[in-house]
Amino acid sequence: MEKNQFSNRLTGWYDTHKRDLPWRHTTNPYPIWLSEVILQQTRVDQGLEYYKKFLNAYPTVSDLAQADEQEVLRLWQGLGYYSRARNLHKTAQIIEKNYNSIFPDSYSELLKLKGVGSYTAGAIASFAYNERVPIVDGNVFRVLSRIFGVFTDIASSPAQKEFREIAQEILPDKDPATHNQAIMEFGALQCTPKNPDCETCPFQEQCYAFAHGKQGELPVKKKKVKVRDRYFNYLVLEQNGKLLMQKREKKDIWEGLYDFPLIETKTPLEGLESLMAHDDFPKELIKNHLAFKDVSKTYKHILSHQRIWATFWTISFEGNWESAGDFLSKKESEQVPKPILIDNFLGELN
């Protein structure tokens, strides 16, 4: 199939089925970039509200650059993968400082920005400047592998080059931006990971996967993510109606967010005695008239590589304790950025 014929059929489908999304009504690189970062590993229906919140809070890249990182993280709260928010903020500062708040206007220049990879650079270059550059995301991998019968493992090093070459070959000279939007939308709505709508697919006759019954096998992704279990025991220390919260500083999940003093164990603890006997339990607390109040249910929180099993131990105490955190009121705890796990617990606590 010639590239123009492929693209015409694809964009014809797009004209009929595309979703009305706000970032598709602009060629301003800032909101396009913002939407792409938010939608990495986030569904459109969830990401849309965050996109609106961020644009409302930070209408320009300069506004975002000048924002406080803690405020950016708080606004991001609930989206997960918080490194995206930190990188978003840092990149905005680079654009303001080094580019006078003006985005580079080509794929090659966009790639020079810290935190901007080939996919994001391609999206901005294509959608903002209509540059003829292919975009290859998970949806595009799936569409191309199924239609053209590509069995290269998409988690392997050669895959990116091979799929980009195919995407480049079918990319039309005229209006490549619409073509790129269309193939991504086609993967999201028609050629879905499970139960693709093959019966109404405009590429049914040309599709390798449909002809050979390989929809469930393509794309090939052999690398499996190993998920580890972690057991979090949070000390919810209460004094005068306030709770002790700490900012996570270590290079670990939720860096820069606030939670409670934490004791991590290899297995679940059996009770309060086990908690207080643990080597990491702050022994100086025992001298401060502790009063155990409650132990929560176990919260299960799933991340891409980890399963968190969290238990919250609410303890009140009198006296002083030198700690790295601060006692926060209910209002103050609402204003600091924190993992959704902590937010959910506080919501049930109140």
Secondary structure, DSSP 8 states (H G I E B T S, - for coil): --HHHHHHHHHHHHHHH----GGGG---HHHHHHHHHHHTTS-HHHHHHHHHHHHHH-SSHHHHHTS-HHHHHHHHTTS--THHHHHHHHHHHHHHHHHTT---SSHHHHTTSTT--HHHHHHHHHHHH--------HHHHHHHHHHHT--S-TTSHHHHHHHHHHHHHT--SS-HHHHHHHHHHHHHHTS-SSS---TT-TTTTT-HHHHHT-TTT-S--------EEEEEEEEEEEETTEEEEEE--SSSTTTT-EE--EEEESS---SHHHHHHSTTS-GGGGGS--EEEEE---EEEE-SSEEEEEEEEEEE--S----SSEEE-HHHHHHS---HHHHHHHHHH-
